[in-house]
Amino acid sequence: MNQELKNKTEKYIMNVYSRFPISFVKGEGVYLVDMDGKSYLDFFCGISITSLGHSHPRICSVIERQSKELLLTSNYFYNHLQVELAEYLIQKTFSGKCFFTNSGTESNETAFKLCRSYGQQKKNGASRFFSLKRSFHGRTTASVCLTGQEKIHKGFGNLLDGHTYLDPDETKVLEDELKKNGDQYCGFFIELIQGEGGLYPLDREYVQRVKELCEKHKILLVVDEVQTGIGRTGNLFCFEHYGITPDIMTLAKALGSGVPIGAMIAQENCCDFLATGQHGTSFGGNYLSCITALETFKVIEEENLLANVRSVSKYFFERLRITQEKFSFIKDLRGIGFHIGIELDRPARKLVEECLSRGLVLNVAGENTIRIMPPLILTKEQAEEGIKILEDSLSSF
Ligand SMILES: Cc1ncc(COP(=O)(O)O)c(C=O)c1O
């Protein structure tokens, strides 16, 4: 790793990340290459973003073509690519309307404002939110408040009025609170698989009960699919595994295969509660990001990638169960599709460093969990290649 790059990063870039001493200079398919020419298998996808792998020829080609045609004109003008993308998303989810953003946290901020505005207009000023302990919804102010982790709140004074954090998969406290104060709540945010918090899939019956209670109390259920969406779980969206339909769904990350784009999709019961001038964005829904998202969906369909995720995921779980038997310090193996967590009985960062030194990129979720999020194009052979590196790393851990 180049010392000058390290020094200049420390000098010029705000120090909010804990970086590994590696800088990648090229990516192709499921592999990355660092500045020393070393190759790595990528089981991380830049935190679940580059889901078609690196430099996918069709993504490169639409970016090149669109960059020569038109990048952005602002939202003061009509944009046919935005409409095409919104129509596609609505067809694949539920009837309603979309708002395009640039990131996951911005999608959640939009959902937050929509719920609040719905509460003001439709529920007598209701403004409180439920969200879950261990959740993660982003880094801007409303998303920080929705996130149920103290370490994310710390250091910013009191932001948290109006938020109730519930234990996941537990309904007693929720039911009691709803009996007393149900009329004060406008929204309930959940991740169906808690990603940053340690990769915990929520219980299906719990999620269905939450949906029922939200309907009964006229609370908007916001499903944050920023990390789970766009094929990661073997369905286009994770809510399909749970037999529910959200009132609002938020997306970002893999939607643009690396080009920043997010979206919020709201059902007909709530999509018209933000009036002209109450919300907006300069970059959101620009031509480049929309064409890349449209191409991402086409590639997923035409390369049959959802079926690939399901079949390679089955292999992953069978194979990782064998790994689990070999290493007593693996406590749990969980996840859906290509969103897989291996929980250790100790902090996992050292194992990640060991894997990196052997040419496998993955990361930690929570404290003790290794998170595996490979590109949707991964083959069984490549899965095996990664599992072998993981096992070698576990042996020397
Ligand atoms: C579930 C979830 N929501 C929201 C976010 C925030 O997304 P972004 O970093 O694009 O703002 C993340 C990021 O990791 C996430 O995992």
The ligand as an SDF file (V2000), in Angstrom:
LIG
                    3D

 16 16  0  0  0  0  0  0  0  0999 V2000
  -30.6940   -0.7600    5.5250 C   0  0  0  0  0  0  0  0  0  0  0  0
  -29.9710    0.4920    5.1750 C   0  0  0  0  0  0  0  0  0  0  0  0
  -30.6420    1.6380    5.0800 N   0  0  0  0  0  0  0  0  0  0  0  0
  -30.0370    2.7930    4.7420 C   0  0  0  0  0  0  0  0  0  0  0  0
  -28.6790    2.8420    4.5160 C   0  0  0  0  0  0  0  0  0  0  0  0
  -28.0370    4.1360    4.1420 C   0  0  0  0  0  0  0  0  0  0  0  0
  -27.7350    4.1300    2.7970 O   0  0  0  0  0  0  0  0  0  0  0  0
  -26.6970    5.1950    2.1860 P   0  0  0  0  0  0  0  0  0  0  0  0
  -25.3510    4.8630    2.7440 O   0  0  0  0  0  0  0  0  0  0  0  0
  -26.8070    5.0130    0.7040 O   0  0  0  0  0  0  0  0  0  0  0  0
  -27.1620    6.5300    2.6230 O   0  0  0  0  0  0  0  0  0  0  0  0
  -27.9340    1.6620    4.6070 C   0  0  0  0  0  0  0  0  0  0  0  0
  -26.4690    1.6980    4.3780 C   0  0  0  0  0  0  0  0  0  0  0  0
  -25.7330    0.8040    4.6830 O   0  0  0  0  0  0  0  0  0  0  0  0
  -28.5860    0.4610    4.9410 C   0  0  0  0  0  0  0  0  0  0  0  0
  -27.9220   -0.6840    5.0500 O   0  0  0  0  0  0  0  0  0  0  0  0
  1  2  1  0
  2  3  1  0
  2 15  2  0
  3  4  2  0
  4  5  1  0
  5  6  1  0
  5 12  2  0
  6  7  1  0
  7  8  1  0
  8  9  2  0
  8 10  1  0
  8 11  1  0
 12 13  1  0
 12 15  1  0
 13 14  2  0
 15 16  1  0
M  END
$$$$
